Amino acid sequence: MFLFQFINDPGIQNWNAQFVPKNRLIIGTHVGSVLQVKGILAILFMIITCFFAYILEYADIKMIFFLCVNMVMSSLFLLLRGVVAGLGYYRVDSLLSALDKLLMILILGYLAFISSYSQQFHIKMLIYGQGLAYLLACVIAGVFCSGRFPLFYSFKV
């Protein structure tokens, strides 16, 4: 799975971290275009990873799929944090940096110690809890970004 991570993010985060501060006037168009490319690469990453897991006869393709989704959301969250930092909102970036970890601790702590599943906590619950934490963090970062600039999407190929 980690072998194919270069498909999910072939340097987009690093490029984005340099591009955003230099080009603040076109940030809405830029972020829309980057998200489109990111979406295509994420789908390609998940297809290739699940295909190789199937070829190698891995028993639980569903778990591999959810791990891929978690990796995509993690990468998306880092991309959104890069936009926030590139726009100069460094305190918000610091808060977002801690947010995903805090959400993960709260969700996984609840699942492991408080919920009715605590006696039968297994790796899939960890994956689902991590996915939920990343999803919430991405939504919060996305809402913050969308409130700072309008997103423009262009579906030109």
N, C-alpha and C positions, 0 to 999 in steps of 0.2 A: 504494500500500500504506500509506504513512504517513498518507494522507488519511483512512483508515478506522481509525486507531489509537484515535480517541475511542470507538469501539464496544468495543474490547478493554478499555479502562480509562477509563470516564467519570468519573474522580475518586475511584475506590475507594481507591487507595493513599493519597491525601491524607486522606481521611475516616478510613481505618483507622488512620493514624498518630496521629490525635487521639483516636479512640475507644478504642483498646486501653489506653493509660495510665489513662484515666478509669474504665474498666469491667473491671478485672482479674478480678472474681468470675465474670463470665459469658463469659470468653474462649473457652472450648471451644465453646459454642453459637454465639457470634459468628463464630469462624473457620470453623466448618462451614458456616454460612449464607453467608458471604462467598465461600468456595470454590465453593459451588453456583452462586451468581450469576456468579462469575468464569468457571466452566466454560461456562455458557450463553452468556455474552457472547463467550467465545473461539470457540465453535463458530459463532456468528453472524458474528463478524469474519472467520473463515476462509472461510465460505460466500460472503459478500458480496465479499471481496477476490478470490477465485478466479473468481466469476461475472463481475466487471468485467474481470478479466484475460482471460477467455474472450471476452467481448463485444468487447474491444479487440483481439482476435486476437493476444494475446501467445503466442509460440511455445512457451515452456516453462512450462506450468501447474504441473508437478511442482516446479520450482524455486520458484515463487511460493508454493506450498503449504508447502514446507519453510521458507521465509522467514517465513511467517505463524506456523508452529509455533515458530520461534525467537523471534519477537516475543512470543508468548503465554508462553513459558517465561521470557523476560526479565522480563516484567511480573509473572508469578507469583513469581519469585525476589525481586523488589523488594517484593512484598506480604509474603512470608514474612520478609524482613529487617525490614520495618516492624513486624511482630508481635514479633520478637526484640528490637528496640530499644524498643518500647512496653512490654515486660515488664521492661525495665531491664538487659538483658544487652548492654551497650554494647561490651564487648570482643569478645564473640562476633559481634556485628553488624559490627565492624571486620574481624574475621577472615573472615567471610562475604563482606564487600565485596571483599576481596582474592582470595578463593577462586575466584570465577568467572573472574577475569582470569588467575590462575595456571593454572587448568585449561585455559583457552583457549590460553595460551602453550605449555603442555606438549603438548597434543594437536596443535595446528597446527604447532608446531615439529617434532614427530615426523613428521607427514604431509609437511611441506615439505622436511625435510632428511635424515631417517633412513630412512623407509619406502621400499618399492620403488616407490611412486607419486611420489617426489620429482621425477623427471624430467618427469612429466606432471601436475603440480599445477595444478588449475583451480578456478574459482569454486565449483563444486558441492562440492568437497572442503572448501573454506573454510566453506560453509554447514553441511555435515554435521559438521565438527569443532566449529563453534560450537554447534550443536545438542547434541552430546554433552557439551560442557562445561557448557551450561546445564542439561541433564538431570541430570548428576551434582551440580551445585550445588543444584538444587531438591530432589533427594533428600536431600542432607546437611542442608539447612535444614529440610526437612520432618521428618526424623528428630529433629533437635534440638527442634523445636516440639512434636512428638508426645510427647516424653519429659517435657515441662514441664507439659502439661495434656491432659486427655482431650478428644478431638474428638467432638462430638455433631452428628449430621446429622438434619435433619428434612425429609422430602420433601413437605411441605405446599405446595400451590400457592396 
